[in-house]
């Protein structure tokens, strides 16, 4: 009799040791399983929708809420609400690796606020040099917004300048009305990859204020330089949202105009045209540097007046023939 009792006790201990406990289910999927809605099948694995009201503890110590196969210490399929019951604002603590110490990062709600707040994590991937920004609804994204103490400039330079032909430039009595995009061949710094060298286009990575500094150094004098009374006007424009290949498109948001006077018997003479200022841009706005020539050449019999060159060339002795710098503020 004693021997039978000992065998029964051993069997019960073994059964308890290796058993699974199920509440509202006869088919537990872990060492402890609660089926909140009592809707799991008696055989097989519960469907995904059936698992949403389940609570499971696995043999490895992982806890699943709404999941019967948690891969982490705590896996929740659904929303989580944290409250401190009025003693202090709720928070989550993230500890460093125990081998490094017990320091932690605390994410904490403010003590008071007037209404609910939502922070939505960004969907776009981070880029080197970007910071996390947010709109008025709490939607975050990685963008190139730069603090005023550490603005980032995108600078393109022209180290060698091609000759640009001026239509009717040296034809007496003719009208000249021509724009052309200033091209660039070197990027000094462009942390956000905003410059397109092939088109000379800068694309604003985000909405905000921008400081623009630009210049060109041409060396073209009026075609008629028999006296200092001949001249031609030349404009340097910053144009916004000009379509590709169309320097007349978009709008002029900044410009600088210079009257290029002739120097007697000097067919080529260097001069510079600068332009600078601050503008407000939207994300995706494009900027181009555009050279603009407009006027009517003097008649052949005139001894003074407008005389455009046949070509616009760039200064040979200048280190850089053109510069376009855009700084996000």
Order of alpha helices (4+ residues) and beta strands (2+ residues): alpha-beta-beta-alpha-beta-beta-beta-beta-beta-beta-beta-beta-beta-beta-beta-beta-beta-beta-beta-beta-beta-beta-beta-beta-beta
